[in-house]
Amino acid sequence: MSLAAWVRARGTVRDAEERLEKLPASKSGKGVKVPFPYVSRDAYKKDFSNNEINHLIASAPKKKVPLASLHAIQHSVQPERVKEYIKYPDIVPEDAKHPAARTPVDVPIVIHYQGVSLVHDGHHRLSALKLSGESHAMVRYIDLDAVTKV
């Protein structure tokens, strides 16, 4: 990495960390407010079982999505974890799996349902990208609006 690239990267990290420090505390008292609007996941969790969602995650394609289109399903993120992803955005290995579900978690998971894109997994990583000034993110994308239930 050239010295100029190193300086730019350091500036981006510092700027992102400053933005993180400005996030208000979450009303839940468990960290800071997620920098995405909140939407309840009740609708898709009512209409799709965990097994159905895990099956779809296992075969979900990767897709680049605009961060501005995303909605959080949790109220808060832990600043320390967001900071780690700001500093090391590629820390999650490409073959990473969820320990219980054994589904891929190498990139965040977004579920599109009833016209809304919801962050199913990866709130900390996506928050880090947004605070770093990124406009898009690579995610595993599941369009539940296109799923036909039998």
Contacts in CASP RR format, 6 or more apart in sequence:
PFRMAT RR
TARGET T0000
AUTHOR 0000-0000-0000
METHOD contacts of the structure
MODEL  1
MSLAAWVRARGTVRDAEERLEKLPASKSGKGVKVPFPYVSRDAYKKDFSN
NEINHLIASAPKKKVPLASLHAIQHSVQPERVKEYIKYPDIVPEDAKHPA
ARTPVDVPIVIHYQGVSLVHDGHHRLSALKLSGESHAMVRYIDLDAVTKV
1 9 0 8 1.000
12 132 0 8 1.000
12 133 0 8 1.000
13 86 0 8 1.000
13 87 0 8 1.000
13 132 0 8 1.000
15 132 0 8 1.000
15 133 0 8 1.000
16 86 0 8 1.000
16 128 0 8 1.000
16 131 0 8 1.000
16 132 0 8 1.000
16 133 0 8 1.000
17 83 0 8 1.000
17 86 0 8 1.000
17 131 0 8 1.000
19 131 0 8 1.000
20 32 0 8 1.000
20 79 0 8 1.000
20 82 0 8 1.000
20 83 0 8 1.000
20 86 0 8 1.000
20 127 0 8 1.000
20 131 0 8 1.000
21 79 0 8 1.000
23 32 0 8 1.000
23 33 0 8 1.000
23 35 0 8 1.000
23 79 0 8 1.000
24 32 0 8 1.000
24 33 0 8 1.000
25 31 0 8 1.000
25 32 0 8 1.000
25 33 0 8 1.000
26 32 0 8 1.000
26 33 0 8 1.000
26 34 0 8 1.000
26 75 0 8 1.000
26 76 0 8 1.000
27 33 0 8 1.000
27 75 0 8 1.000
28 75 0 8 1.000
28 76 0 8 1.000
29 76 0 8 1.000
30 75 0 8 1.000
30 76 0 8 1.000
30 78 0 8 1.000
31 76 0 8 1.000
31 77 0 8 1.000
31 78 0 8 1.000
31 79 0 8 1.000
32 76 0 8 1.000
32 77 0 8 1.000
32 79 0 8 1.000
32 82 0 8 1.000
33 75 0 8 1.000
33 76 0 8 1.000
34 72 0 8 1.000
34 74 0 8 1.000
34 75 0 8 1.000
34 76 0 8 1.000
34 77 0 8 1.000
34 123 0 8 1.000
34 127 0 8 1.000
35 127 0 8 1.000
35 130 0 8 1.000
35 131 0 8 1.000
36 67 0 8 1.000
36 70 0 8 1.000
36 71 0 8 1.000
36 72 0 8 1.000
36 119 0 8 1.000
36 123 0 8 1.000
36 126 0 8 1.000
36 127 0 8 1.000
36 130 0 8 1.000
37 71 0 8 1.000
37 72 0 8 1.000
38 71 0 8 1.000
38 72 0 8 1.000
38 73 0 8 1.000
38 74 0 8 1.000
38 75 0 8 1.000
39 71 0 8 1.000
39 72 0 8 1.000
39 73 0 8 1.000
39 116 0 8 1.000
39 118 0 8 1.000
40 73 0 8 1.000
41 73 0 8 1.000
41 118 0 8 1.000
41 120 0 8 1.000
43 113 0 8 1.000
43 114 0 8 1.000
44 53 0 8 1.000
44 111 0 8 1.000
44 113 0 8 1.000
44 114 0 8 1.000
44 118 0 8 1.000
44 144 0 8 1.000
47 113 0 8 1.000
47 144 0 8 1.000
47 149 0 8 1.000
48 144 0 8 1.000
48 147 0 8 1.000
48 149 0 8 1.000
50 101 0 8 1.000
53 111 0 8 1.000
53 120 0 8 1.000
53 142 0 8 1.000
54 101 0 8 1.000
54 103 0 8 1.000
56 142 0 8 1.000
56 144 0 8 1.000
56 147 0 8 1.000
57 101 0 8 1.000
57 103 0 8 1.000
57 104 0 8 1.000
57 109 0 8 1.000
57 120 0 8 1.000
57 140 0 8 1.000
57 142 0 8 1.000
58 103 0 8 1.000
58 104 0 8 1.000
60 104 0 8 1.000
60 109 0 8 1.000
60 140 0 8 1.000
60 141 0 8 1.000
60 142 0 8 1.000
61 140 0 8 1.000
61 141 0 8 1.000
62 107 0 8 1.000
62 138 0 8 1.000
62 139 0 8 1.000
62 140 0 8 1.000
62 141 0 8 1.000
63 138 0 8 1.000
63 139 0 8 1.000
63 140 0 8 1.000
63 141 0 8 1.000
64 136 0 8 1.000
64 137 0 8 1.000
64 138 0 8 1.000
64 139 0 8 1.000
65 110 0 8 1.000
65 117 0 8 1.000
65 136 0 8 1.000
65 137 0 8 1.000
65 139 0 8 1.000
65 141 0 8 1.000
66 135 0 8 1.000
66 136 0 8 1.000
67 126 0 8 1.000
67 129 0 8 1.000
67 130 0 8 1.000
67 134 0 8 1.000
67 135 0 8 1.000
67 136 0 8 1.000
67 137 0 8 1.000
68 135 0 8 1.000
69 117 0 8 1.000
70 110 0 8 1.000
70 117 0 8 1.000
70 118 0 8 1.000
70 119 0 8 1.000
70 126 0 8 1.000
71 116 0 8 1.000
71 117 0 8 1.000
71 118 0 8 1.000
71 119 0 8 1.000
72 118 0 8 1.000
72 119 0 8 1.000
72 123 0 8 1.000
73 118 0 8 1.000
73 119 0 8 1.000
73 120 0 8 1.000
74 119 0 8 1.000
74 123 0 8 1.000
77 123 0 8 1.000
77 124 0 8 1.000
77 127 0 8 1.000
78 124 0 8 1.000
81 124 0 8 1.000
82 124 0 8 1.000
82 127 0 8 1.000
82 128 0 8 1.000
82 131 0 8 1.000
83 128 0 8 1.000
84 91 0 8 1.000
84 124 0 8 1.000
85 91 0 8 1.000
85 124 0 8 1.000
85 125 0 8 1.000
85 127 0 8 1.000
85 128 0 8 1.000
85 129 0 8 1.000
86 128 0 8 1.000
86 131 0 8 1.000
86 132 0 8 1.000
89 125 0 8 1.000
89 128 0 8 1.000
89 129 0 8 1.000
89 132 0 8 1.000
92 105 0 8 1.000
92 106 0 8 1.000
92 107 0 8 1.000
92 125 0 8 1.000
93 106 0 8 1.000
94 106 0 8 1.000
95 104 0 8 1.000
95 106 0 8 1.000
96 104 0 8 1.000
96 105 0 8 1.000
96 106 0 8 1.000
97 103 0 8 1.000
97 104 0 8 1.000
97 105 0 8 1.000
98 104 0 8 1.000
98 105 0 8 1.000
98 121 0 8 1.000
104 140 0 8 1.000
105 121 0 8 1.000
105 122 0 8 1.000
107 125 0 8 1.000
107 137 0 8 1.000
107 138 0 8 1.000
107 139 0 8 1.000
107 140 0 8 1.000
108 119 0 8 1.000
108 121 0 8 1.000
108 122 0 8 1.000
108 123 0 8 1.000
108 125 0 8 1.000
108 126 0 8 1.000
108 137 0 8 1.000
108 139 0 8 1.000
108 140 0 8 1.000
109 119 0 8 1.000
109 120 0 8 1.000
109 121 0 8 1.000
109 122 0 8 1.000
109 139 0 8 1.000
109 140 0 8 1.000
109 142 0 8 1.000
110 117 0 8 1.000
110 118 0 8 1.000
110 119 0 8 1.000
110 120 0 8 1.000
110 139 0 8 1.000
110 140 0 8 1.000
110 141 0 8 1.000
110 142 0 8 1.000
111 117 0 8 1.000
111 118 0 8 1.000
111 120 0 8 1.000
111 142 0 8 1.000
111 144 0 8 1.000
112 118 0 8 1.000
112 141 0 8 1.000
112 142 0 8 1.000
112 143 0 8 1.000
112 144 0 8 1.000
112 145 0 8 1.000
113 144 0 8 1.000
113 145 0 8 1.000
114 145 0 8 1.000
115 145 0 8 1.000
119 126 0 8 1.000
120 142 0 8 1.000
125 137 0 8 1.000
126 137 0 8 1.000
126 139 0 8 1.000
129 137 0 8 1.000
END
